[in-house]
């Protein structure tokens, strides 16, 4: 059943072409879920980086962390076809929300953090330096002993020679759980050339190009890559190449 739905969805995307997808995306941006409320968002203005991007009450992450009295952070769960709370979209931390950010990472058992900006862009602060930038750098968040979080940078490297603009850091998070010292290792990806509005140019192959530039589709396509490639091998390659050409024309991306 799922295989069939994946095939239908992929073929629909290929048939639509990039210009139609751009139009559909712009229409979706204006869509608001029925009965959506943003009461916590409105009540916590100082904890929001941007007031034009609301945080839904029904899907927000509720913090439960020692030493943090407020349960609010601008972060919403995002569903995928296989899981209701598969990943989290959050705003770049402020000085006052860095501890809350790392508390959320630990509480929600996140393994990866993907950052699609630089801390400063066009002389404007876009995000605080919430993680230790260089190897052996350490940052400590929180004064309460039970809620304190220590973050240490263990390793920094580019994702690959070709993908040098993606800075990959291995971070060690140390904290207390049930009164005992413990830690976890997470991977932090910073995409250093992602523009404020739009998508970056890449040197990826055709399939990788599709994964990267359709960010909201990337996880889904990667998960079902073998099925997607099966479709291409059975007569869909020409349609896919046309779709890539249309996408390049519509977005201006190489």
Phi, psi and omega in degrees: 000313180294320178304316182295318180293322177297315180299316179298316182295314181297316180295325177297316179299316180295320180291324182294318184081161186297316181302319180292324178294322177299315179298315180298319180298317180296325177291321180294328180299331182270357182279136178238126180303144180297136178063022178292135175238153181225044185295316180295321177301312182292328183278351184233049183307318182295344181263005179253130176287317181234131180271354179267004176239096185288161177244120184289136177297317187292334185244010185282151175282128179257116183283138173224088187221134179303134178088351176247108185284328183271131181273007186264137166215142180287088182203132179238140172291145177235131182268155170232171181302336184260347184203140184290315181246063189283323175211176186234133172257128182219156177280157177301134183301146170266171176304323184275356183237008183295318178296319179299323179298310182291328175298320178296317179303316180289311183302319184270005177058039178290143179252339183224144171237127180245119183249118185255044178197175169255164181293328177230130178223129181054042178064018178241138178287119181256338184192142176287158175283085189269355179230152178293123191286320187247161181302135180076357173291146182229139174231140180241133182237130176095144180258334178292127185302319182286336183256359183294140179234125178250127182244124180240134178274116182268331186196144176224134178200159172288155180301320176195176178299319181286324184260048185292343181280355175256110182269120185251123179240138171264120184243138177256123179255119179251134184199178178255140176227119184055038177081357182252141176293134178210177180204165172215156178251130176234162177251129182248121178253123174246116179272102192281345182244023179281119182292158182301319178228116181124200180226153183279155171286147180224169174248024182289162173289172185303311182294315179298323181301316179297317181299314187288312189278346171255074191305317183287344178262348191302311183299317183298314182293321180296320182298324183248033185305316184298322180289322179296316180294328177298320178296317180297323182287348182245047171101001183262357186298318182295318178297320181295318179297321178294320179298316179299318179296317178296321181296316179299318180294320184286327186257340183078011181271140178281000000 
